[in-house]
Amino acid sequence: MAARAMNPVQALSDTHLRPYWLDDPGRPEPCPALVGDEHCDLLVVGGGYSGLWTALNAKERDPGRDVVLIEGEECGWAASGRNGGFCAASLTHGLGNGLARWPEELPLLEKLGHANLDGIESALERHGIDCDFERTGEIDIATAPHQVLELRETAEELASLGFGGHEFLDRDALRAEVDSPTFLAGLWNRSGVAMLHPAKLAWGLKRACLALGVRIYEHTPGSELSSRDAGVAVRTPYGRVFARHAALGTNAFPSLVKRLRPYIAPVYDYALTTEPLSEEQRAALGWLRRQGLSDSANHFHYFRLTADNRILWGGYDIVYHYGGEIRAEYDHHPATYQKLAEHFFRCFPQLEGVRFSHAWGGAIDTCSRYSAFFGTAHGGRVAYALGYTGLGVGASRFGADVMLDLLAGERTERTELEMVRSKPLPFPPEPVRSMGIGITQWSMTRADENGGRRNLWLKAMDKVGLGFDS
């Protein structure tokens, strides 16, 4: 009698409920909290990628600028230290979204996006940041017949528009790269995506900021923003920061500019990592070029290899909590972990017996157009960038430069973009927001089950420019 196959949930039996990336002995000690008052030229609120890139780029533009950064917990503890580590050149959450929203600007947006990715790579070299950066590219994968046609049409459209670096892979070519019985075709973006260790990137940026003279205060949340004389003031638990200008990089967390809060719906995304694969297990997959992978469903998975040859497997569920609340207890969702484990072994049955070492989740900032938006407040003394919707690892550096341009009052190639000058539609208030998100999720699931056909609800959302994604 054949041995009974392992229940996928058994692979979760010894899992650590904490982010794999943050479970690292190299995690730096936190900086002290702010006690008393501080004064500076530029205050950066938020110690994720958005805030860290803003502080770093501000000092590189003007080494004499006095910069202070405050962070409510520790730098990189939230989305910047918990994401999948896909660092994309795209500023528009993919070419499809860019074509739908800014078709005339897309060539420039792509040029700026690739220059931004090059700039990230240069900054890592310049500041000696080792974050396992690998410019492997990413393959979008078809796992249903209608997705094969969609990927082929996308490849043809990109070629006709002159966007190079993309290669359509049929079933055999794709499975020669990475082998799964569920893979039917793929579209390989060869140069526009890098894989990296997200927490090491945040920690490296923190070290670089400190080396350039940025004063960083951790465990120092900003609770209130007000205008003061020729500048602004932000209140913290034990003091205040007075600054000429402020840049807000709080993203999923409630903005200090309250009018921006309806534009963001915090959603929770979840991921697993396996134990390190053996040489035999790696050989059963192929995956020699270590590309990032994601499937093409509405409820999609993203997956990649880590530097120590684990597989990170995340996505699928998009969990929104009534009122957009962010709580520590939402960081874990056992039902989603079970789904992810089942889907993993369906994709890679040759890895039966592999166990998951880590499971975690966290909030990301989604907006209705899926890509970041920008602007100023308090008479131009405050700038913001938020709404990256899961693709902020690379685009947050671009957003940092936009904020610095806006604060300087400069008209640049970036600030003249329609993407920068326009805003997404805000989400409706509760309870309509929760009802709408629930109907949208149900409709997306139905579309995945029905050959990609979008129902009237999704078509209506497309028409008015309202979306919900991760």
N, C-alpha and C positions, 0 to 999 in steps of 0.2 A: 504494500500500500504506500502511495506517495506521501511524503511529509506534508502536514497541514501548513498552509501559508500563514505567515504572521499577520495578525490584525494590525493595520497601520497605526492604531492608537497606542499599541504597545511600544512603538518607537518613541513615544513621549514620556515613558515612565520615569526616566532619570533626568528629565530636562530641567535646566536652571531657568527660572523665570526672571531673566534680566537680559538686557541687550548684549549680544555677543561683543560688539565693538567696544563697549564701555567696560567690559569685564577684562581689564588689561592692567598688568602691574606697572606699566609705564604711564598710567593716568596721573597727570600733574596734581600737585597740591593746590587747593584753592587759594586765591588771593584774599586778603582780609576784606571784611565789610567796611563800608564807609561809615565813619563816626564823625559827626560835625559837618561843617559846610566846606564845599569845594568851589573853585572858580576855574573856568577854562574857556578856550575859544570855541571848541566843538565838544558837545556831549553826545555820545552814542549810547542809545538805550537798547540793550539786548546783546548777549554774547554768543549768538549763533553765527552762521556764515555771514548773514546780512550785516550784522554789526561789526564783526571782526574784519571783514573786507573793507568796510567803510573806514574804520579806524586806521587800518594799514595803508590804504590808498591815500587817505588824507595826509598821513605823515610822509608818504613818498612824494606827494605833490608839493608839500610845503613842510620840510623837516622842522621848521620853527613853530609850527602850529601846535598849540597846547591842547591835547586831546585826552578826554576822560571817557571811559566805558564802564557802564554799570550793568550787572547781570543779576537777575533774581535768584538764580541757583548757582550753577557752575558753567563756565563756557563749554558749549557743545553737549550739554546734558539732554537737551530736548531733540527736536527733529534733526538737528545737525549731527548728532551723535548716534542716531537710531535708524537712519535711512539705509537704502540698499547700496549706496556707494556708486550710483550711476551718474557720472558727471558729463552732461550733454552740452553740445554747442548750441542746441536750439534754444532760442529765447521765447518761443511761441508755443511751447508744449507740443512740439512736433510740427512737421511741414504741413500736415493736413489742417490743423487748427490755424496755422498761419495763412494758408491759402484761403481758408474760409473767411478770415477776419481782415487781413491786411494784404490782399493779393498784389497790389502795386508796390508795397514796401518790402515784400518778402525777399527779393534779391539782396537789398541792403541789410535787412534783419539777419539773413543767413551769413552775409559777410561779417557783420558785427559780432554775430554769435561765434563764428569760427575764430575771429581775432580774440574774442574773450577767452575761449578755451586755450588758445595759444598763450594768452597772457597768464592764465592760471598755471600752465606748465612752466612758464618762465619764472613766475613768482616762487614756485616751489624750489626751483634750482637756485634762485637768487638768495633765498632765505634758508636754504638747507632743510626744507621740510620733507621728511620721508613719510609718505602716506600710501605706499604701495600703488603709486600711480601707474596704470597700464593703459595705453591708448589702443585698446583692442577693437573698438567698435561695438555695435549692438545689432542683433538680428531680431526683427519682428517675425513672429512665427504664426503660420496658419495651422490651426488644429481642426478646422471644419471646412468643407468644400467651398462655401461661399467666400471664406477668407482668402483662399488661394486666388480667386478671381480678383478680389479687392487689392491684394498685394501686387499682382501682375499689373493691374491698371495703374496703381500708384507708381510702380517702377517706370512704366511708359510715360506717365505724366511728368515725373521728375526729369526724365531724360529729355523730353520735349521742351522743358523750361530751362534746361541747361544746368540743372543741379547734379553735379557729378558725385562720385564716391559711393553710389548705391548699386547693389548687385542683387538681382532676383535669383533665388536658388530654388530649383525644383526639389521634389522629394528626395531623390537620390543624392543630389549635391548637398542638401541640408543635412541629411543623416550621415554624410561623410564628415561633416563638421562636428555635429553633436547628434548622438543616436538616441532616438526615442520613437516607439511605435506610434505615438500620437502626432508626430510632426509630418505635415503634408507639403509645406513650402515655406520659404522665408525671404525676407528682404533685408539684406545686410548693409547697414550704414557703416562703412569701413573706417572712416576717420573722424566722425563727428561725435564719438562718445568714448570716454575713458572710464575705467574702473578704478576705484580707490578705497582706502580705509577711511570712512567718514569721520570717526572720532579723532584719528591721528591728524587729519586735515585741520579740524577745529583746534586741537591742542597745538599744532605747529603754528597756526595763525596767531594764537594767543602768545606763544613765545616770541614770534616775530614782532608783534605789537609792543610787547614789553621791552624788547631790545631796542626799539626805535623811540622809546620814551613815553608810550601811552600808559596812563595810570588806569589800572583795571581794579574795580571793586566788585567782588562776587558776594553772593548772598545779600544783595542790595537791590531789591525791586524798586522801580519807580512807581509811585502811587498817584501823583497829581502833576499836571503840566500847566504852567501859567506864564503869561507874558510879564516881563519885568524890565522897565526902562527900555534899553536898546537890545534886550536879549530875552532869554526865557529862564525859568526856574523849574526844576523837577524835585519833588519831595521824595525822600526815602525814609525808611523806618527810623534812622538815627541822625538824619541831617537833611541837607539840601545841596543841589548842584546848580550853580548859576553859570550860564553860558551865553555866548553871543549867538550860537546856532545849536540846533539839536537834530540828530538823525535817528529815526525810529526804525528798529529792526526787530519788532516783537512778533510779527507775523501771525501765528495762530492764536496768540494770547490777546486779550482785549486791548485795543489801541488806546494810548493816552489821548488821542484825538477821537473823541467819542462819535463824531459823525461818520467815521470810517467803519464802525463796528458792523453795520448791516451788510457791508460788502463781503464779509468773511463768514464762512461756515466751517468751524473746526470739525474735522472728521478724523476717525481713528483708523490707522493702517497697521497690519500685523505681519510678523515674519518669523521664520524658523531658520536655524542653521543646523546642519548635520555635524556629526563628529568628523574628523579628518578622514578623507577617503584613502583606502589602500591603493597601491599601484595597480592591482588587478581591477579594482572598482573604477579607477580612472580610465583604464584601458577599455573597459566595457562601454564607456561613454564616448570616447574620443576626446573632443573638446580641447584639442591641443592648442588652439589659438585663444582660448580663454575669453571669448566674447561674452558680453552681457546678453541676456535673452529675455524676451517678453512675448507673451502670446497676444493675439489680436482680438480677443473677446472684449465685450464691454466690461465684464467683470474679469479682469486679466490678472495673470501671475507675472511677476518679474523674478529672475533667478540668475545667479552668477557664482563663480568660484572665488573664494577668498585666497589670500596669499598662502595660507597653510592648507589649501585644498579641501575646505569644507564647501558645501553648497548652501548658499543663502536662498531661501524660497519664500517669497512674500506676495502680498496683494490679495486679490479676489474680493474679499469682503470690504465694504465701505461702511463704517459704523458712525452714525451721527446720533448725538444725545440731545434730547429736548432742551431748547434754550441755548444750545451751543456751549454747554458746560464742559470744562476741562478739569478732570479729577484724576488723582493718582490711581484710584481703583479701576479706572477705565483702561489702564495700560495693559491689562491682560483680559483675554476673551477666550476661554477654553473651547467654546463651540467653533470659533474660527480656527484655533490651533488644530482641532480634530479634522475639520474640512481640509486645511492645508496639508496635513499629513496624508490623508486619503488621496488627494490630488497629486501629491508628490510621487507616490508609488504607482499611480496610474500612468504618470509620465515616464517614470524610470523604474519599470518593474525589475530590471536587472540589478537594482540596488536593494532588493529585499534583504532585511536584516540590519540595514544601517539605522542608527538611532540619531535622534535630534538632541543636540547639546544645549541649545538655548532657544527660548521663545519669548517674544516681547511685542509690544506695540507702542503707539504714541500718536499724538495729534499732529496733523498737518493743516496748513491754511489753504482752503480751496475757495475760489471765487467763480463767478458765473461764466467767465470767459476762459478759464483754465490757466491763464498766464498772468504774470505780475502786472500791477498797475502802480502808478507813481503820482506824486504831487507834493504840494506844500501847504502849510498852515501857519497861523500866527504871523501873518504879514510877511511870509517868505523866510521866516527865521527857523522854521521846522520843516524837514523833508521826511517823506516816508516812501517805502517800497514794500509791498506785500501782495499776497495772493498767488504765490508760485505754484500751488497745486501739485506738489510732489516733484517738481523739476527745478528745485532751487539750488541744487548742489553747484551747478555751473552758473546759472543765470543770476544768482545772488551777487556775484562779483560785478556783473553788468549793472545790476540795480544799485549797488554801492556807488558806482561812478555816476549814475543818473542823479542820485541824491546829492552828491558833491557838486555836480554841475548846477543843479537847481539852487542849492544854497549859495553858490557863487554868483548866481544871476547870469550865467553864461548861456548863450545860444550855441549849442553844439550839434553835431550830427545826431547825437543821442536825443537831446531835448526836443529836436524838431520832428521826431517820429510821431506819427499819428498814434501808434501804440502807447507812447509816453504821454501824449496830450489828451488821450481819451480815458474814460472810466468804464468798467463793466457795469451791468445792471446790478443793483443791490438785491439781496435775497429778501423775500417778504417777511413780515414779522410772524412770530408764533401766534396761534398754532398752525397758520397756513404754511410756514416754512417746513415744519416736520411732516405735515401731510404731503406737501409737494415732493420732498425728498423721498418719502416712502413710495409714492406713486412712481417716481422716476426710477428708483432702484428696481421695483417690480417690473417696470416696462423694459429696463435694460436686460433683466434676466430673461424675459419673454423674447426679446430680440435675439439673444444668444441661442435660444432654443428653437427659433423659427427662421433660420437661415439669414440672420441679420436684418430681417424686415422690421422697420421701426413703426410703432403704432402711432395713432393720432396724437397722443400726448407728447411723445418724443419729437414728432414733426413740429408740433406747436412750439415746444421749447426751443427747437432749432431756429424756428422762424423769428422768435423774439430775442434770441441771443442768450437765453438762460440755459445753463448747463450745470452738471454736478458730476465731478470726476475725482480721481485720485492719482 
